């Protein structure tokens, strides 16, 4: 249950009501032949470019802006916390969500809840100069403002909104030059990876991006639709988001019978470094849906843990992960 709640909150920082069905995997539905070791590395003969810089772990701050910014910042979404750190403001964090687990150097920062369970009393007690929420925070932002706290909502969800969020936070924190250079660096990183895609010339495949894991027993799954940054990543990797054939919104639930009709070439899941034994359970779960090409051809690929459901300044790193996963097979 804790894992399912964590995923829901992470996805809520991207999209409203993405109740991805993460249920505890209780059994393997049917045996299958032993799997090859699980890896997100490309196959032999496919040489990926080096991963881009992690600007969250290694921010580049304009020297003239190093002293700028609020003294005490509270972030109520992992993607925002990443952006705060990428602007060199990690030392100004006074509060964060319990889901900001993959950001170095902020383990000491107090947890104040997240969008659906923010501890307003604790937030107020930390005396922040600025509280940051995502644009879909709605009543939470109003509650914070009623406490006479400065609360600002940042855009999210699409690829362009990531850049807009960095730019807006740079202006809010009086670090516009740092923000502009960060956006330029990320765009350049992505452009370099896209050039590799063009030069590689691999045939496009229909990929389904699942926001979490296939539940056990199988149930409808939430997937990335058109307009979500994950959809853009599939496109930039030279492939097609299969969910575009069914969904008109940035995310949505696909019933099991429609999964069979959709029948994607490859399925991308978000899970922490699965072992071959875990992947056997994954294939068994998906096999229970029915005959899917991605299952029969062993084309279910983990992109990484739920930290990669964060629409933040690590977007080029995530594109690199998509390239590695989608370069396998096909």
Beta strands, then each sheet from edge to edge (+ up, - down):
strand 1: 73-75
strand 2: 93-95
strand 3: 130-134
strand 4: 151-154
strand 5: 206-209
strand 6: 221-224
strand 7: 240-241
strand 8: 251-254
strand 9: 266-270
strand 10: 300-304
sheet 1: 2+ 1+ 3+ 4+
sheet 2: 7+ 5+ 9+ 10+
sheet 3: 6+ 8-
end
